[in-house]
Amino acid sequence: MNARSLLVLVGGITAGMAAWLFATEAPTEKAHKLTTISPRKFADSLHAVIAADREAYSRHVVERLAQAKPPVKASPEWRRDGGLPTHAQLLREAATRIQQRGAEFSYTLRGRWPLSPSGGAQTEIEQQGLEFVAANPDANFYSEETLGGRSYFTAIYADRATSAACVDCHNAHPASPRRDVKVGEVMGALVIRVPLEF
Ligand code: HEC
């Protein structure tokens, strides 16, 4: 299997699982109140899928192709360099496509030491959530917020530096505000928003 088909496979799994989660929510909500899942359960399930996908991409695509001869590296300039998109680009691309297909929920990655100005907390709740998961990496942060006149359930999950690859790449990035991030530290968080009135 080449790099492209692996990418398509991983992307397809993300979109497919998200579509499934979304589909199980909407029709059952009207038909059977008992089978409706709560926004919290919905967000937790979505997080489980995204986290598993990110791990699979990192382990089976990025790490494997870094060992290939010649190596294929993940880089923000992947289109120009003929490499692989970084995890952050892949996540954003999938999140954007899911929105374009009409999903009401959204998700994004936020950093404590972001590599770009838009990578840090963008709302008061995101800031609170980042601080909470930094102090309590094994717990999740749940809240509600109103954005653009709509109410959202907002769930925030710790994103830890699980391998040396995370810290090596981030510490070496020219825009990184920190150069000594350590393995195990909470580098940021995944933020998931589910509208409270569909
Ligand atoms: C090959 C380089 C590379 C590796 C490996 C990498 N990242 Fe990133 N990461 C990036 C880049 C580049 C961005 C920002 C890119 C963007 O916004 O498009 C980013 C963004 C992020 C963000 C969002 C905040 C920000 O900095 O913009 C978090 C949180 C994050 N990474 C955590 C991790 C974790 C945890 C790992 C390991 C499991 C990891 N990264 C591995 C390059 C990398």
Residues whose N, C-alpha, C, O or C-beta is under 5 A from the ligand:
A	BS01	HEC	A74 P76 T86 A88 Q89 L109 R110 G111 W113 P114 L115 S116 G119 D159 R160 A161 T162 A165 C166 C169 M187 G188 A189
